[in-house]
Each structure stands twice: as C-alpha cells, then as structure tokens.
Amino acid sequence: MHFEILVEDQSGKIALQVLLEKIIGPNGQEHSFKIHAYKGIGRLPKKRQGVISPQKRILLDRLPTLLRGYGKSLQHVTAAVIVVVDLDRKNCGLFKQELLDILNSCNPKPTTLFRIAIEEGEAWLFGDKDAIKKAYPAAKSQALASYRQDSICGTWEKLADVVYRGGAHKLKQLGWPYTGQAKYEWAKMITPHMDVDNNAPKSFQVFRDGLRNLAGMTG
C-alpha cells in the first residue's frame, strides 16, 4: 500500500517521518509513503472562489484541487491519501463534515482519511510523557504534569513551557521563524522515543489504527 500524506507544516512532516515507520514499518519495505508539508493550514475555499494558484502552498486552500488530482492519478493503484490537520479552535464535527464534503465532490474519489489532532499536533507529543522526558531530561515536571490531554489550552505553548528555556513567553517574544524552528526541533527530538502502541490521545490512536487497517495490518 502507498500513502500520500498531507500535513500543514514542516514539524508535522518530521514527526510523521518517524511515526509512520513505527506504525507501518520502514518506508518502501511492505508499504511506502510520501509526506507533503505545506506552509500552514489555511481555510477551505468558498464554493464560488476561483482557482487557487499552485504556488500558494497552504493546505486547506489547495485541498479541493489536490483531492481531485489524487482521484485521477491514484484510481488504478493501491494507494490512499491521509490528510493530517490541527483542530485548533474549530468545531470538530463541523470541520470533519466540511472535509468530507470536499472529498465527496470529487469524481473519481480517492481513498482518503482525514485525521484531526486535538487541539494541535503537539498533543500527540504530549501523549507520551516518558518520551518527552527522554528527549529533554531537564523538562519541567510540574508543567508537564499540569497538561490535560487533548484540552483546548494552547498546546504548543504548554509544550514550550515544559521544554523551552524561558517558556512560551520567551518564544512568543522571539516570534517567527523561531516558533516554527522550536516546533520542528520538538518533533525531531521526541518522536524517536515515542511508543505508538501506547500513545494517549484518541486522535492519534484513530490515526494509527486507520493506517494499519488500510495497510491490512489489523484483524
């Protein structure tokens, strides 16, 4: 099985490069995958909006065009598209339905899974607190213990308070691109230590199990 993975940023890509091999095995062995990182999540285009430029690498803005393209290019191969996005502060049910509506408008329709991290991708890193401690032995234990899994709380800021010197306050003062670089480093450092079979977030478990189901690794 081949997987085309769409993620909203580089930190998501570096995390999934490690996690996918833990979930379905080494790339190109029994299954293969290609991860495409975009420059932010953006928003789904309105029905009457014109064609979005290919140069605008914002995930949701491009999604209708991407899925239509995959519907045509993947229709004769064993492959699936996996779209991984953050919920942020959206209504999960409504957001998922909007994504499904885009998919259902495609003809042909590619095999597609939408997987939504609640609230942000850093919640999946928080799902294995032992991995955080292994990656960052000086992690602040009190701040780590205070995080409530999958809460809408400013997840990346919470992780910054655990592992970044000066915490989220310092990182926000520095601004972009330092925040993006920090998120990339956290994903790179923490994911090698993560136990994908014992990760706490329900959204991660659904992501993991969906991949394995498509790959024929369950049942």
C-alpha positions as CSV (number, residue, x, y, z in Angstrom):
1,M,0.0,0.0,0.0
2,H,1.2,3.5,-0.8
3,F,0.2,6.5,1.3
4,E,0.3,10.2,0.2
5,I,0.4,12.2,3.5
6,L,-0.6,15.8,3.6
7,V,0.4,17.9,6.6
8,E,0.3,21.6,7.3
9,D,3.9,22.3,8.3
10,Q,7.5,21.0,8.5
11,S,7.2,20.0,12.1
12,G,4.3,17.7,11.2
13,K,6.4,16.2,8.4
14,I,9.4,15.4,10.6
15,A,7.2,13.9,13.2
16,L,5.3,11.7,10.7
17,Q,8.5,10.5,9.0
18,V,9.4,8.8,12.3
19,L,6.0,7.8,13.5
20,L,4.9,6.2,10.2
21,E,7.8,3.8,10.2
22,K,6.9,2.9,13.8
23,I,3.2,2.3,12.7
24,I,3.5,0.5,9.3
25,G,7.2,-0.4,9.1
26,P,10.2,1.0,7.1
27,N,9.3,3.1,4.0
28,G,9.4,1.1,0.9
29,Q,9.5,-2.3,2.6
30,E,6.0,-3.6,2.6
31,H,4.4,-0.2,2.4
32,S,5.5,3.2,1.1
33,F,4.7,6.7,1.9
34,K,5.4,10.3,0.7
35,I,4.8,13.2,3.0
36,H,4.0,16.6,1.7
37,A,4.4,19.6,4.0
38,Y,2.5,22.8,3.4
39,K,3.1,26.4,4.7
40,G,0.2,26.5,7.1
41,I,-3.4,25.1,7.4
42,G,-5.3,28.0,5.8
43,R,-9.0,27.6,5.2
44,L,-11.3,25.7,2.9
45,P,-12.1,27.8,-0.2
46,K,-15.7,29.1,-0.6
47,K,-17.8,27.4,-3.4
48,R,-17.6,30.4,-5.7
49,Q,-13.9,31.1,-5.1
50,G,-11.7,30.9,-8.2
51,V,-8.9,28.5,-8.9
52,I,-6.2,28.7,-6.2
53,S,-2.6,29.2,-7.5
54,P,-0.4,26.1,-7.2
55,Q,2.3,28.4,-5.8
56,K,0.1,29.1,-2.7
57,R,1.2,26.1,-0.6
58,I,-1.5,26.4,2.1
59,L,-3.0,23.1,2.8
60,L,-6.8,23.7,3.1
61,D,-6.8,26.3,0.4
62,R,-5.4,23.7,-2.0
63,L,-7.2,20.7,-0.7
64,P,-10.1,20.5,-3.3
65,T,-7.6,20.7,-6.2
66,L,-5.3,18.2,-4.5
67,L,-8.0,15.6,-3.9
68,R,-9.4,15.9,-7.4
69,G,-5.9,15.3,-8.7
70,Y,-5.3,12.3,-6.5
71,G,-8.7,10.9,-7.5
72,K,-7.4,10.7,-11.1
73,S,-3.8,9.8,-10.5
74,L,-4.4,7.1,-7.9
75,Q,-7.5,5.4,-9.3
76,H,-5.6,2.5,-10.8
77,V,-3.1,1.9,-7.9
78,T,-3.4,0.6,-4.3
79,A,-3.0,3.9,-2.5
80,A,-4.6,6.3,-0.1
81,V,-4.4,9.9,0.9
82,I,-4.1,10.8,4.5
83,V,-4.8,14.5,5.5
84,V,-3.5,15.4,8.9
85,V,-4.5,18.8,10.3
86,D,-4.9,20.5,13.7
87,L,-8.3,21.2,15.1
88,D,-7.2,24.5,16.7
89,R,-10.4,26.0,17.9
90,K,-12.8,24.7,15.3
91,N,-15.9,22.6,15.9
92,C,-14.6,19.1,15.3
93,G,-17.8,17.7,13.9
94,L,-18.5,20.6,11.5
95,F,-14.9,20.7,10.4
96,K,-14.8,16.9,9.6
97,Q,-18.1,17.3,7.6
98,E,-16.6,20.1,5.6
99,L,-13.6,18.0,4.7
100,L,-15.9,15.1,3.8
101,D,-18.0,17.3,1.6
102,I,-14.8,18.3,-0.3
103,L,-13.9,14.6,-0.8
104,N,-17.4,13.6,-1.8
105,S,-17.4,16.3,-4.6
106,C,-14.5,14.5,-6.3
107,N,-15.1,12.2,-9.2
108,P,-13.3,9.9,-9.1
109,K,-12.9,10.0,-5.3
110,P,-9.6,8.9,-3.9
111,T,-9.4,6.7,-0.8
112,T,-8.9,9.3,1.9
113,L,-8.6,9.5,5.6
114,F,-8.9,12.8,7.5
115,R,-7.1,12.8,10.8
116,I,-7.5,15.8,13.2
117,A,-5.2,16.4,16.1
118,I,-7.0,18.0,19.1
119,E,-6.0,20.8,19.6
120,E,-2.6,20.8,17.9
121,G,-0.1,18.3,16.7
122,E,1.9,18.8,19.8
123,A,-0.9,17.0,21.7
124,W,0.4,13.8,20.1
125,L,3.9,14.5,21.5
126,F,2.3,15.1,24.9
127,G,0.6,11.7,24.6
128,D,3.9,10.1,25.6
129,K,5.3,12.0,28.5
130,D,8.1,9.5,29.0
131,A,9.3,10.3,25.5
132,I,9.4,14.0,26.4
133,K,11.5,13.2,29.5
134,K,13.9,11.1,27.5
135,A,14.3,13.7,24.8
136,Y,14.5,16.6,27.4
137,P,15.9,15.3,30.7
138,A,15.6,18.9,32.1
139,A,11.9,19.1,31.2
140,K,9.9,20.9,33.8
141,S,8.0,18.2,35.6
142,Q,5.3,20.4,37.2
143,A,4.4,22.0,33.8
144,L,4.4,18.5,32.2
145,A,2.0,17.2,34.9
146,S,-0.3,20.1,34.5
147,Y,-1.2,19.4,30.9
148,R,-4.6,17.7,30.4
149,Q,-4.6,15.5,27.4
150,D,-6.5,16.9,24.3
151,S,-7.6,20.0,26.1
152,I,-8.1,23.3,24.2
153,C,-5.4,25.1,26.1
154,G,-2.7,26.4,23.7
155,T,-1.0,23.1,23.3
156,W,2.3,24.2,21.7
157,E,2.6,26.9,24.3
158,K,2.2,24.3,27.1
159,L,5.0,22.2,25.5
160,A,7.2,25.3,25.3
161,D,6.7,25.8,29.0
162,V,7.9,22.2,29.6
163,V,11.0,22.1,27.4
164,Y,12.0,25.6,26.1
165,R,14.2,27.8,28.2
166,G,12.1,30.8,29.0
167,G,8.9,29.0,28.0
168,A,6.2,30.2,25.7
169,H,6.5,33.8,26.8
170,K,10.1,33.9,25.6
171,L,9.3,32.1,22.4
172,K,6.4,34.4,21.6
173,Q,8.7,37.4,22.1
174,L,11.1,36.0,19.6
175,G,8.3,35.3,17.1
176,W,8.6,33.7,13.7
177,P,10.6,31.9,12.5
178,Y,11.8,30.8,16.0
179,T,8.4,29.3,16.9
180,G,8.5,27.2,13.8
181,Q,12.1,26.1,14.4
182,A,11.2,25.1,18.0
183,K,8.2,23.0,16.9
184,Y,10.4,21.3,14.4
185,E,13.0,20.5,17.0
186,W,10.5,19.2,19.5
187,A,9.1,16.8,16.8
188,K,12.6,15.7,15.8
189,M,13.7,15.1,19.4
190,I,10.6,13.5,20.9
191,T,9.2,11.2,18.2
192,P,12.1,8.7,18.2
193,H,11.3,7.9,21.8
194,M,7.5,7.6,21.4
195,D,5.7,4.3,21.9
196,V,3.0,4.4,19.2
197,D,1.1,1.5,20.7
198,N,0.7,3.3,24.0
199,N,0.1,6.9,23.0
200,A,-2.7,8.6,24.9
201,P,-4.6,10.9,22.5
202,K,-7.7,9.3,20.9
203,S,-7.0,11.2,17.8
204,F,-3.5,9.6,17.5
205,Q,-5.0,6.2,18.1
206,V,-7.5,6.7,15.3
207,F,-4.7,7.9,13.0
208,R,-2.6,4.8,13.8
209,D,-5.4,2.3,13.6
210,G,-6.7,3.8,10.3
211,L,-3.3,3.5,8.7
212,R,-2.9,-0.1,9.9
213,N,-6.4,-1.0,8.7
214,L,-5.7,0.3,5.2
215,A,-2.3,-1.5,5.2
216,G,-4.0,-4.8,6.1
217,M,-2.3,-5.0,9.5
218,T,-5.3,-5.4,11.7
219,G,-7.9,-8.1,12.3
